[in-house]
Amino acid sequence: MKEPEKGYVLPITTYLNQKIVFDLLAVIEDGFAQVTNLNISTTKGTTTTGSTEGEVGFGLYGVKTKIKAAFGKEKNSKDEKSANEERVHTPTSLFSKLVTYLDENDLIKDISSEEHLEELETGSFVRFKSKLEKNPLVSMLDSFEQIGVIAMSFQGNAKGGKKNNDQEILKQIKVMRKGLVENGIIDLICTINDTEKLKAVIPVYLDYFAHNNMNEIIDGNYSVIGKVVKVVKDSDDDINLFRNTGFKLFKQRTLEDLFLSMNKNIDEQLDFPEIRTKISSPSILVIPMAIYS
């Protein structure tokens, strides 16, 4: 195996928007010469078919591209078992090739401090390291739902009236949470470079997480690559965390009063996050391409 070139990306992707990766590569390449879902045949006659349904980063594709990989396995007589053999890529390897291309052409801006926002404009590709957390209200409702389910399981043969009341409360929590996750999209809040002041908001599709599970990235430190759609540098501007939810018709002041009341009524023995309705300056709103380590 050849040594990887400087700057080559070897990511473990936890979140990957494959559509964005394929679209951008197709633009760079002026269309792919050929993309096929791969069937791998061995000398023993067994066949494995790659698929991307439900899993991120596990699809196998035969892709003919103009962008050269920085390194790869050299072919030899043992490798050439089939006349129809072609180079294989997964969505993650295509993402790595794309990032390498963007880096080589100085198209990615690395963000680690508030001063870097001055260099940004809408449409800039950005990369930053950050600690990730859910929209605080969604996080709180998730916890309430889990606590409610556990509490009801311990009730056993409780009286019908109390049990029905608890079930109704749990149902209301589920309905409220559903209203916050429109079309499978949820906001993640990023604290960039462990700096409490500088934030990024990234709307993510739940389907693009590995195993459709985003819980493993919460409170972890990951790298994020995406495209800026809003830069907030003015104290009078902000990013509304409910812009894509059923709460978007409410005035922000009304929501703040509602959630302030909820914060006051939370049991002091429970450690729930402070509910916020907006992310103020300095911050950026980014469409994420990938979250990786």
Steps between C-alpha positions, in 0.01 A plus 500: 500500500626845413547755774206745520569848369507794739150626573328178397190439712447162669166558672274282708166653404218500753278722284530521122263667253572276203283705265715810551821301450377340177360827366821697564722230350276486193534878459881485536530207260246634249298188576622154593624279219329205665343421838376148573381323813772241543473121496821343629563147374762272653668189361270291722197633320348698789368849430466804726288796392564847643206712610461838668145459623478580870875504557737787443843426356439134420393517135748360249522668160702451186580860411711633216624849587766744382611596850791277598503345844802601704584141565366156426588135477718417204362232273690176464431160350317378813263798495405461133262207539233641273509674163211717621676627812470873567601741775263492797388800705276543801321829569763571766789450259330728247457758776872471577587559134267800489654660811849440362398681180350791696813527716735493202304783340479707824121484503458412870534756777598366842308670782627510857437853626262795467752688285464237226138600445622817330637282219170321443214563264192306403605197297844453659612145578604480865662247730512516877548282804222517755306348784149406389167520681135465400249781492452529880120473486518179295757363744272580794193342337703188416594470867142562616376231262755245619430581867126474436528160333716368785266644765194341337674163481543513881137590563383146439138475614453868577148640507351563159452876545863573587632264235281658231613848607868401477439346157337823382798707623740263323294529182517881518879487543530281190279732296703805610827328412367398159419866431866586566639242258345603169572262208767317698711817548640614832741778597832419661679780685877506465739661745798572278845418629376482862429875488169571670450821304525377141216271388381326186154358433481204262165354387549125454288227343458207738515254206860595421641386837672165523236247614252793505628582850640841588523443876858376479628840383334709772755668730781362284764704318475459124601671180226652284519595133220691332387811317409828670148633442504775764766691693385675818737780602250765605362504856154576358501179293471135605418145386149389597513140625130454421505631142439150355246384760133532585594782741619733223170698502543599865673828578839443655408691816199272552720192469760643737234564767357150454834323529615723787194378690586141414858548623375630837267202549762232432592297807835619637608138534489460122784634286324628187657744253396863495237544231601753235303636206785659308874507452640853504813658353767385431367193321450335162227288345653216297360229275717203605657266250655272761574454869806285555791417724 
